[in-house]
Amino acid sequence: MADDVCSAFRRNANGSWTSVKGVTISNNSGGTIQIGPGMTFTRGVSFMGIDLATWLDQNCAAFGTGR
């Protein structure tokens, strides 16, 4: 799953992440979160109960995204 999610984002110079295409993310409670293209996420800011920028920082570096 992380590979699909990571490919939907690019890391910005200021450390935030912007979605480059739409993606659906499953959350821990069994629901899903829809992310549309062009949405930007900043570390420490919760979106639908998830600090998505922190998750992307922790999980997407291994996939080589965010360049």
BADO-256182 format. One record per atom (N, C-alpha, C): residue number from 0; atom name; x, y, z. Coordinates in Angstrom, 2 decimals, always signed. Example, Ala and Ser with C-alpha at 12.3 -4.5 7.8 and 13.67 -1.06 7.14 Angstrom:
2
<node num="0" atomo="N" east="+13.19" north="-5.69" up="+7.80"/>
<node num="0" atomo="CA" east="+12.30" north="-4.50" up="+7.80"/>
<node num="0" atomo="C" east="+13.20" north="-3.30" up="+7.80"/>
<node num="1" atomo="N" east="+12.85" north="-2.25" up="+7.08"/>
<node num="1" atomo="CA" east="+13.67" north="-1.06" up="+7.14"/>
<node num="1" atomo="C" east="+12.90" north="+0.03" up="+7.87"/>
This chain:
67
<node num="0" atomo="N" east="+0.81" north="-1.20" up="+0.00"/>
<node num="0" atomo="CA" east="+0.00" north="+0.00" up="+0.00"/>
<node num="0" atomo="C" east="+0.85" north="+1.25" up="+0.00"/>
<node num="1" atomo="N" east="+1.93" north="+1.27" up="+0.77"/>
<node num="1" atomo="CA" east="+2.73" north="+2.48" up="+0.89"/>
<node num="1" atomo="C" east="+3.26" north="+2.92" up="-0.46"/>
<node num="2" atomo="N" east="+3.66" north="+1.98" up="-1.31"/>
<node num="2" atomo="CA" east="+4.19" north="+2.34" up="-2.62"/>
<node num="2" atomo="C" east="+3.15" north="+3.11" up="-3.44"/>
<node num="3" atomo="N" east="+1.88" north="+2.65" up="-3.41"/>
<node num="3" atomo="CA" east="+0.82" north="+3.33" up="-4.14"/>
<node num="3" atomo="C" east="+0.58" north="+4.74" up="-3.59"/>
<node num="4" atomo="N" east="+0.58" north="+4.85" up="-2.28"/>
<node num="4" atomo="CA" east="+0.37" north="+6.15" up="-1.65"/>
<node num="4" atomo="C" east="+1.54" north="+7.07" up="-1.94"/>
<node num="5" atomo="N" east="+2.74" north="+6.57" up="-1.78"/>
<node num="5" atomo="CA" east="+3.94" north="+7.40" up="-1.99"/>
<node num="5" atomo="C" east="+4.01" north="+7.94" up="-3.41"/>
<node num="6" atomo="N" east="+3.61" north="+7.13" up="-4.38"/>
<node num="6" atomo="CA" east="+3.69" north="+7.58" up="-5.78"/>
<node num="6" atomo="C" east="+2.69" north="+8.70" up="-6.07"/>
<node num="7" atomo="N" east="+1.75" north="+8.92" up="-5.18"/>
<node num="7" atomo="CA" east="+0.74" north="+9.96" up="-5.37"/>
<node num="7" atomo="C" east="+1.17" north="+11.32" up="-4.81"/>
<node num="8" atomo="N" east="+2.37" north="+11.39" up="-4.20"/>
<node num="8" atomo="CA" east="+2.83" north="+12.61" up="-3.55"/>
<node num="8" atomo="C" east="+4.22" north="+13.00" up="-3.99"/>
<node num="9" atomo="N" east="+4.49" north="+14.31" up="-3.89"/>
<node num="9" atomo="CA" east="+5.85" north="+14.81" up="-4.05"/>
<node num="9" atomo="C" east="+6.19" north="+15.63" up="-2.81"/>
<node num="10" atomo="N" east="+7.44" north="+15.55" up="-2.40"/>
<node num="10" atomo="CA" east="+7.90" north="+16.31" up="-1.23"/>
<node num="10" atomo="C" east="+8.37" north="+17.67" up="-1.71"/>
<node num="11" atomo="N" east="+7.90" north="+18.72" up="-1.06"/>
<node num="11" atomo="CA" east="+8.26" north="+20.09" up="-1.41"/>
<node num="11" atomo="C" east="+9.52" north="+20.52" up="-0.67"/>
<node num="12" atomo="N" east="+10.15" north="+21.57" up="-1.16"/>
<node num="12" atomo="CA" east="+11.40" north="+22.07" up="-0.58"/>
<node num="12" atomo="C" east="+11.24" north="+22.46" up="+0.89"/>
<node num="13" atomo="N" east="+10.05" north="+22.89" up="+1.29"/>
<node num="13" atomo="CA" east="+9.83" north="+23.32" up="+2.68"/>
<node num="13" atomo="C" east="+9.47" north="+22.15" up="+3.60"/>
<node num="14" atomo="N" east="+9.47" north="+20.91" up="+3.08"/>
<node num="14" atomo="CA" east="+9.17" north="+19.73" up="+3.88"/>
<node num="14" atomo="C" east="+7.72" north="+19.29" up="+3.84"/>
<node num="15" atomo="N" east="+6.85" north="+20.09" up="+3.26"/>
<node num="15" atomo="CA" east="+5.46" north="+19.68" up="+3.11"/>
<node num="15" atomo="C" east="+5.36" north="+18.70" up="+1.94"/>
<node num="16" atomo="N" east="+4.20" north="+18.07" up="+1.81"/>
<node num="16" atomo="CA" east="+3.94" north="+17.12" up="+0.73"/>
<node num="16" atomo="C" east="+2.70" north="+17.56" up="-0.04"/>
<node num="17" atomo="N" east="+2.72" north="+17.43" up="-1.35"/>
<node num="17" atomo="CA" east="+1.58" north="+17.78" up="-2.20"/>
<node num="17" atomo="C" east="+1.18" north="+16.56" up="-3.02"/>
<node num="18" atomo="N" east="-0.10" north="+16.29" up="-3.05"/>
<node num="18" atomo="CA" east="-0.59" north="+15.17" up="-3.87"/>
<node num="18" atomo="C" east="-0.53" north="+15.56" up="-5.35"/>
<node num="19" atomo="N" east="-0.03" north="+14.66" up="-6.16"/>
<node num="19" atomo="CA" east="+0.07" north="+14.90" up="-7.60"/>
<node num="19" atomo="C" east="-1.02" north="+14.17" up="-8.37"/>
<node num="20" atomo="N" east="-1.74" north="+13.28" up="-7.66"/>
<node num="20" atomo="CA" east="-2.89" north="+12.59" up="-8.24"/>
<node num="20" atomo="C" east="-3.79" north="+12.14" up="-7.10"/>
<node num="21" atomo="N" east="-5.00" north="+11.79" up="-7.42"/>
<node num="21" atomo="CA" east="-5.93" north="+11.33" up="-6.40"/>
<node num="21" atomo="C" east="-5.52" north="+9.97" up="-5.85"/>
<node num="22" atomo="N" east="-5.77" north="+9.77" up="-4.57"/>
<node num="22" atomo="CA" east="-5.42" north="+8.50" up="-3.93"/>
<node num="22" atomo="C" east="-6.39" north="+8.27" up="-2.77"/>
<node num="23" atomo="N" east="-6.68" north="+7.01" up="-2.50"/>
<node num="23" atomo="CA" east="-7.51" north="+6.62" up="-1.36"/>
<node num="23" atomo="C" east="-6.61" north="+5.94" up="-0.35"/>
<node num="24" atomo="N" east="-6.67" north="+6.39" up="+0.91"/>
<node num="24" atomo="CA" east="-5.84" north="+5.86" up="+1.98"/>
<node num="24" atomo="C" east="-6.75" north="+5.20" up="+3.01"/>
<node num="25" atomo="N" east="-6.39" north="+3.99" up="+3.42"/>
<node num="25" atomo="CA" east="-7.13" north="+3.30" up="+4.49"/>
<node num="25" atomo="C" east="-6.61" north="+3.79" up="+5.83"/>
<node num="26" atomo="N" east="-7.53" north="+4.06" up="+6.76"/>
<node num="26" atomo="CA" east="-7.10" north="+4.49" up="+8.09"/>
<node num="26" atomo="C" east="-7.18" north="+3.32" up="+9.07"/>
<node num="27" atomo="N" east="-6.71" north="+3.53" up="+10.28"/>
<node num="27" atomo="CA" east="-6.65" north="+2.47" up="+11.28"/>
<node num="27" atomo="C" east="-8.02" north="+1.99" up="+11.74"/>
<node num="28" atomo="N" east="-9.05" north="+2.79" up="+11.56"/>
<node num="28" atomo="CA" east="-10.38" north="+2.39" up="+12.03"/>
<node num="28" atomo="C" east="-11.19" north="+1.69" up="+10.94"/>
<node num="29" atomo="N" east="-10.55" north="+1.33" up="+9.83"/>
<node num="29" atomo="CA" east="-11.23" north="+0.59" up="+8.78"/>
<node num="29" atomo="C" east="-11.90" north="+1.45" up="+7.73"/>
<node num="30" atomo="N" east="-11.81" north="+2.76" up="+7.87"/>
<node num="30" atomo="CA" east="-12.39" north="+3.68" up="+6.89"/>
<node num="30" atomo="C" east="-11.36" north="+4.07" up="+5.84"/>
<node num="31" atomo="N" east="-11.77" north="+4.94" up="+4.96"/>
<node num="31" atomo="CA" east="-10.86" north="+5.44" up="+3.94"/>
<node num="31" atomo="C" east="-10.89" north="+6.95" up="+3.90"/>
<node num="32" atomo="N" east="-9.81" north="+7.51" up="+3.41"/>
<node num="32" atomo="CA" east="-9.66" north="+8.96" up="+3.25"/>
<node num="32" atomo="C" east="-9.35" north="+9.21" up="+1.78"/>
<node num="33" atomo="N" east="-10.13" north="+10.08" up="+1.17"/>
<node num="33" atomo="CA" east="-9.91" north="+10.46" up="-0.22"/>
<node num="33" atomo="C" east="-9.03" north="+11.70" up="-0.27"/>
<node num="34" atomo="N" east="-7.94" north="+11.62" up="-1.02"/>
<node num="34" atomo="CA" east="-7.05" north="+12.76" up="-1.21"/>
<node num="34" atomo="C" east="-7.11" north="+13.14" up="-2.68"/>
<node num="35" atomo="N" east="-7.45" north="+14.38" up="-2.95"/>
<node num="35" atomo="CA" east="-7.49" north="+14.86" up="-4.32"/>
<node num="35" atomo="C" east="-6.17" north="+15.45" up="-4.75"/>
<node num="36" atomo="N" east="-5.95" north="+15.59" up="-6.04"/>
<node num="36" atomo="CA" east="-4.71" north="+16.19" up="-6.52"/>
<node num="36" atomo="C" east="-4.60" north="+17.65" up="-6.08"/>
<node num="37" atomo="N" east="-3.38" north="+18.07" up="-5.76"/>
<node num="37" atomo="CA" east="-3.13" north="+19.46" up="-5.40"/>
<node num="37" atomo="C" east="-3.27" north="+19.77" up="-3.92"/>
<node num="38" atomo="N" east="-3.59" north="+18.79" up="-3.10"/>
<node num="38" atomo="CA" east="-3.70" north="+19.03" up="-1.66"/>
<node num="38" atomo="C" east="-2.31" north="+18.98" up="-1.03"/>
<node num="39" atomo="N" east="-2.02" north="+19.93" up="-0.13"/>
<node num="39" atomo="CA" east="-0.71" north="+20.02" up="+0.51"/>
<node num="39" atomo="C" east="-0.85" north="+19.73" up="+2.00"/>
<node num="40" atomo="N" east="+0.11" north="+18.95" up="+2.53"/>
<node num="40" atomo="CA" east="+0.09" north="+18.52" up="+3.92"/>
<node num="40" atomo="C" east="+1.40" north="+18.91" up="+4.58"/>
<node num="41" atomo="N" east="+1.29" north="+19.48" up="+5.78"/>
<node num="41" atomo="CA" east="+2.43" north="+19.95" up="+6.55"/>
<node num="41" atomo="C" east="+2.58" north="+19.10" up="+7.80"/>
<node num="42" atomo="N" east="+3.81" north="+18.78" up="+8.13"/>
<node num="42" atomo="CA" east="+4.10" north="+17.97" up="+9.32"/>
<node num="42" atomo="C" east="+3.53" north="+18.65" up="+10.57"/>
<node num="43" atomo="N" east="+2.89" north="+17.84" up="+11.42"/>
<node num="43" atomo="CA" east="+2.32" north="+18.35" up="+12.66"/>
<node num="43" atomo="C" east="+0.88" north="+18.80" up="+12.54"/>
<node num="44" atomo="N" east="+0.34" north="+18.76" up="+11.32"/>
<node num="44" atomo="CA" east="-1.05" north="+19.17" up="+11.10"/>
<node num="44" atomo="C" east="-1.88" north="+17.93" up="+10.78"/>
<node num="45" atomo="N" east="-2.94" north="+17.71" up="+11.54"/>
<node num="45" atomo="CA" east="-3.78" north="+16.55" up="+11.36"/>
<node num="45" atomo="C" east="-4.82" north="+16.79" up="+10.26"/>
<node num="46" atomo="N" east="-4.98" north="+15.80" up="+9.40"/>
<node num="46" atomo="CA" east="-6.02" north="+15.81" up="+8.37"/>
<node num="46" atomo="C" east="-6.84" north="+14.55" up="+8.55"/>
<node num="47" atomo="N" east="-8.10" north="+14.70" up="+8.90"/>
<node num="47" atomo="CA" east="-8.99" north="+13.56" up="+9.14"/>
<node num="47" atomo="C" east="-8.38" north="+12.61" up="+10.19"/>
<node num="48" atomo="N" east="-7.72" north="+13.18" up="+11.17"/>
<node num="48" atomo="CA" east="-7.16" north="+12.40" up="+12.27"/>
<node num="48" atomo="C" east="-5.78" north="+11.82" up="+12.02"/>
<node num="49" atomo="N" east="-5.17" north="+12.14" up="+10.89"/>
<node num="49" atomo="CA" east="-3.85" north="+11.60" up="+10.54"/>
<node num="49" atomo="C" east="-2.90" north="+12.74" up="+10.22"/>
<node num="50" atomo="N" east="-1.69" north="+12.68" up="+10.79"/>
<node num="50" atomo="CA" east="-0.63" north="+13.61" up="+10.41"/>
<node num="50" atomo="C" east="+0.02" north="+12.99" up="+9.17"/>
<node num="51" atomo="N" east="-0.56" north="+13.28" up="+8.02"/>
<node num="51" atomo="CA" east="-0.16" north="+12.63" up="+6.79"/>
<node num="51" atomo="C" east="+1.28" north="+12.98" up="+6.39"/>
<node num="52" atomo="N" east="+1.70" north="+14.21" up="+6.60"/>
<node num="52" atomo="CA" east="+3.07" north="+14.59" up="+6.24"/>
<node num="52" atomo="C" east="+4.09" north="+13.78" up="+7.03"/>
<node num="53" atomo="N" east="+3.85" north="+13.58" up="+8.32"/>
<node num="53" atomo="CA" east="+4.76" north="+12.78" up="+9.13"/>
<node num="53" atomo="C" east="+4.76" north="+11.33" up="+8.64"/>
<node num="54" atomo="N" east="+3.59" north="+10.79" up="+8.33"/>
<node num="54" atomo="CA" east="+3.52" north="+9.42" up="+7.81"/>
<node num="54" atomo="C" east="+4.30" north="+9.30" up="+6.51"/>
<node num="55" atomo="N" east="+4.13" north="+10.28" up="+5.62"/>
<node num="55" atomo="CA" east="+4.87" north="+10.26" up="+4.35"/>
<node num="55" atomo="C" east="+6.37" north="+10.36" up="+4.59"/>
<node num="56" atomo="N" east="+6.79" north="+11.22" up="+5.52"/>
<node num="56" atomo="CA" east="+8.22" north="+11.32" up="+5.86"/>
<node num="56" atomo="C" east="+8.76" north="+9.97" up="+6.31"/>
<node num="57" atomo="N" east="+8.01" north="+9.27" up="+7.12"/>
<node num="57" atomo="CA" east="+8.47" north="+8.01" up="+7.70"/>
<node num="57" atomo="C" east="+8.41" north="+6.82" up="+6.73"/>
<node num="58" atomo="N" east="+7.49" north="+6.87" up="+5.78"/>
<node num="58" atomo="CA" east="+7.25" north="+5.71" up="+4.93"/>
<node num="58" atomo="C" east="+7.67" north="+5.85" up="+3.47"/>
<node num="59" atomo="N" east="+7.84" north="+7.05" up="+3.01"/>
<node num="59" atomo="CA" east="+8.06" north="+7.21" up="+1.56"/>
<node num="59" atomo="C" east="+9.52" north="+7.42" up="+1.17"/>
<node num="60" atomo="N" east="+10.38" north="+7.72" up="+2.10"/>
<node num="60" atomo="CA" east="+11.79" north="+7.88" up="+1.77"/>
<node num="60" atomo="C" east="+12.35" north="+6.58" up="+1.18"/>
<node num="61" atomo="N" east="+11.89" north="+5.45" up="+1.67"/>
<node num="61" atomo="CA" east="+12.37" north="+4.15" up="+1.20"/>
<node num="61" atomo="C" east="+12.00" north="+3.90" up="-0.26"/>
<node num="62" atomo="N" east="+10.98" north="+4.59" up="-0.76"/>
<node num="62" atomo="CA" east="+10.53" north="+4.41" up="-2.12"/>
<node num="62" atomo="C" east="+11.16" north="+5.42" up="-3.08"/>
<node num="63" atomo="N" east="+11.98" north="+6.31" up="-2.54"/>
<node num="63" atomo="CA" east="+12.65" north="+7.28" up="-3.38"/>
<node num="63" atomo="C" east="+11.77" north="+8.41" up="-3.86"/>
<node num="64" atomo="N" east="+10.66" north="+8.62" up="-3.19"/>
<node num="64" atomo="CA" east="+9.78" north="+9.72" up="-3.59"/>
<node num="64" atomo="C" east="+10.18" north="+10.97" up="-2.87"/>
<node num="65" atomo="N" east="+9.57" north="+12.05" up="-3.23"/>
<node num="65" atomo="CA" east="+9.80" north="+13.31" up="-2.55"/>
<node num="65" atomo="C" east="+11.03" north="+14.04" up="-3.03"/>
<node num="66" atomo="N" east="+11.48" north="+13.73" up="-4.23"/>
<node num="66" atomo="CA" east="+12.64" north="+14.43" up="-4.76"/>
<node num="66" atomo="C" east="+12.24" north="+15.72" up="-5.40"/>
